[in-house]
Amino acid sequence: MKLSFGEKLRLLREDKEINQTKLAQATNMTQRKVSYLECGKYEPSISDIVVLCRYFNVSADYLLGLSDRKNT
């Protein structure tokens, strides 16, 4: 079963052992936006995807569910 964008984001955040507020501060987002991205209430923009991929050092393909490999 493929994980959604939000599920992958939450798992990456939890693997890094940070809360939504810390992620929001590190990526210049609000905690609410991080929460909405994780629960699927908000679709990420391209710039959101780029920022999150750089922060977690993963490929966009991984974050978008197109690949199971974190890095290319």
C-alpha positions as CSV (number, residue, x, y, z in Angstrom):
1,M,0.0,0.0,0.0
2,K,1.4,3.4,-1.1
3,L,1.6,6.1,1.5
4,S,0.2,9.5,0.8
5,F,2.3,12.7,0.7
6,G,1.0,13.6,4.2
7,E,1.8,10.2,5.6
8,K,5.3,10.3,4.2
9,L,5.8,13.8,5.5
10,R,4.7,12.8,9.0
11,L,7.0,9.7,9.0
12,L,10.0,11.8,7.9
13,R,9.3,14.4,10.6
14,E,8.9,11.7,13.2
15,D,12.1,9.9,12.1
16,K,13.9,13.2,12.6
17,E,12.3,13.4,16.1
18,I,10.9,16.9,15.6
19,N,7.4,18.2,16.1
20,Q,5.3,20.2,13.6
21,T,6.3,23.5,15.2
22,K,10.0,22.8,14.7
23,L,9.5,21.7,11.1
24,A,7.4,24.8,10.5
25,Q,10.2,27.0,11.8
26,A,12.9,25.2,9.9
27,T,10.9,25.5,6.6
28,N,9.4,28.9,7.0
29,M,5.8,27.5,7.2
30,T,3.2,27.7,9.9
31,Q,2.5,24.8,12.2
32,R,-1.1,24.8,10.8
33,K,0.2,24.4,7.3
34,V,2.4,21.5,8.3
35,S,-0.6,19.9,10.0
36,Y,-2.8,20.4,7.0
37,L,-0.2,19.0,4.7
38,E,0.2,15.9,6.9
39,C,-3.6,15.3,7.1
40,G,-4.2,16.0,3.5
41,K,-6.4,19.1,4.0
42,Y,-3.8,21.2,2.0
43,E,-2.1,20.3,-1.3
44,P,1.6,21.2,-1.3
45,S,2.9,23.8,-3.7
46,I,5.9,23.1,-5.8
47,S,8.0,25.4,-3.6
48,D,6.7,23.5,-0.5
49,I,7.9,20.3,-2.1
50,V,11.3,21.7,-2.9
51,V,11.8,23.1,0.6
52,L,10.7,19.8,2.3
53,C,12.9,17.7,0.0
54,R,15.9,19.8,0.8
55,Y,15.2,19.8,4.5
56,F,14.7,16.0,4.7
57,N,17.3,15.3,2.0
58,V,14.9,13.1,0.0
59,S,13.8,13.2,-3.7
60,A,10.6,14.7,-4.8
61,D,9.7,11.3,-6.3
62,Y,9.9,9.8,-2.9
63,L,7.8,12.5,-1.2
64,L,5.2,12.3,-3.9
65,G,4.9,8.6,-3.8
66,L,6.5,7.9,-7.2
67,S,9.4,6.0,-5.8
68,D,10.2,4.0,-2.6
69,R,13.8,5.2,-2.7
70,K,14.4,8.3,-0.5
71,N,17.4,9.5,-2.6
72,T,18.1,9.1,-6.3
